[in-house]
Amino acid sequence: MMAMEGNFPENGRGLALNGAEVVYRASLPVPMTANGTFEVTNRARALENNFYVVAPNIGGVYLHPDSRLPVDSGGGTGMIVNYRGQVIGEQANTNGPSFVSGVIDIEALRHHRTHAKTTNWLKDVRAETARMLYEKPLYPANLYLSRRPGNHAAYAEEILNPGIDRMVEAGIWRRPGYEESQPTGEAGQTRETAG
């Protein structure tokens, strides 16, 4: 599960439904490591799919070939999470080379999956119900198939803001009260400033 992909349950579920027992979750940077998002999502994906998540986070990054010291943009918190959602190995600090260790017991995982009464969740998924949730696409597919990604402003204009607008227009989300009272066009400007 690449970085942000680990924040969406569908990615882990897809791996589990294809038989995954140990999943590698690539790094996620600050602030999502410092505010707990990395840990919460690693634990959630492991628990809901009954698989191990091995999630080492990046260490120091040299910003330039002449840099003498690395910058810690990852924020540490590399971890291994077991199939019950428990952190069994963690390295909170990545100021230099480090490692995470923990026992990955595949036989225990297989026993749990085939003998637990309630916490082997995958057998209880109502796939037909989930299908209805996703009949209409939310995020555009193949955005960068034939072109390079733009800068943050272009992403906000082409992808982020229209995505938010679709959620509001569909009645899934509501804008804050201060934006609802503004004429059309100004809400988008306020959203840009606030967000």
N, C-alpha and C positions, 0 to 999 in steps of 0.2 A: 504494500500500500504506500504509494508515494505521498510524502508530506501531507498536503491538504486532503488527499483522498481518504486518509484515516479518520477524518472528521465526519465522513458520511457513512452511515451504516451499510448502505448497499454494496460498497466496495468489499468490505470484509465478508458480507453475506455471500457475495458471488464467489469469493475464494473458498469459503466453507462449503458451499453447495457443489464445488468441484473437488472436494475431498481434502482441502488443506488442513494440516495439523499444526504446522509451525509457519507463521507468517512474519516476514520482514517488513517492518514499518520504517520507512526512511525518515530522515530528520525533519524537525520543525523548528523554526527560529524563535528568538525572543520577539514579541512578548508572550507567545503562546506556550513557551516552556516555563516562564516565570509566573504566569497566572494560573497554571495547572491544567490548561487545555490539553497539552501533550499527554500527561498522565491520565486524565479523565477519559480521553478518547481511546488510548491504548487499552485501558482496563475495560472499557465498555465493549470494544470490538472483541477482546479475548473472552469476556464473560458471555456475551450474547451468541457467540459462535462456537464456544467451547474449543478454542485453539490457543496455542501459545503465540504471543507477540514478542518478537525480538526487535527492540527499538533503540539502537544506539544513536545518539545524537551527534552532530558534528562537533569537532573540537575547534581549535583556533583557526582563523582564516587570515592568510597574509594578503593584504589588500593590494600590494604592489610587489613586483619582484625584488625591489630594494628594501622592503619592510624588514625591520630588525625584529619586531615582535608581532605576534598574531593578535587579532581582535576576536573576542569571544562573542560571535553573533548568534551562536546556537543556544547558549544559556544552560548547557549541561542536561541533566536528568535523563541520560541514557538508561534504559531499563529492559528487564525481561518480565513479562506478565504471564501467569499460568492460565489454564483453561477455566479457572474459577474467578478470574479477574483480580487475582492477588499479585502484587509486585513481589517477585522472588529474587530479584537482583536489581540494584540501582547504583548509578554513579552520578552523584549530584553535581560534581565539579568537573569541568573539562579545560582547566587552565593549561593543560599539557596533555601528552598522550595518556590515555586511560583505557580501562576495560570494564566490562560488566560480566559477572558470572552468576549462574544459577543452574539448578538441575532441571533438565527438560526430560520428563518421564512420559514417553509416548504410550507405554503400556497402561499407565494410570489414566491418561487422557482417553484412551480407547475403552477402558473399563467404565469410566464415567459416562461417556457417550452412550454406551450400550446397556448400562445398568441403573443410571439415575432415574428417579421417578418424575421429578419436576424440573431439574436444572439442566437437562440436556435439551435446550430450547428449540433447536432446529427442527425437530420432529413435529413441533406444534405450530409452525409458521403457516398462516393462512395466505398462501401465495395468490389465490384468486382475489382476495381483498386488496392486497398490495398492488396488484396489477391495475385496479381502478384508480389508485392514487396517481399513477404515472402515465395515464393515457395521453396527456398533453405534455410535450417536452417543456422543460423549464430553462435549461441552459443550452445555448446553441451548440450543435455538434461541428466538429472539424473546422474550428475557427482559423487555425493557422496551417491548414493543409497546403495552401498555395501562397501564403505570405507570412512574413515575420511578424511577431507580436509588436505592438506599438508601445508607446510610453504610458505612464500611469494616467495621464489626462485623456489619451485616446481610449484606453480601456474603460475609464469611467463613462465617457460619452457613448461608446459603441456597445458596451456589454453591461457594465455595472448598473448605470442609471436606467436603461431600458428594462433590465431584469427586475429592478425594484418597482418600476412603473407597472410591469405586467402583474406582479404580486398584488399591488394595490388595486389595479383595475379589476382583477379577478375576485376581489373581496377577501383575499387571504390575509393580507396585512392592512393596517390603517396607518396613515401618516399621523405624526404628532399634531395636537390641536393647533399649535401656532402655525403649522404649514397648511392645514385644512382651511383656515380662514383667509389665506392669501390668494390673490388671483393666479390663474394658470401661468406657468413660467417662472414665477418667483419662488415657488416651492422647490423647484429643481435647483435654483441658485442657492437657496438656504441649505438644501440637502448637501450640495457640494461643499459649502462652507463648514457645515457641522460634521460631515462625515469623512 
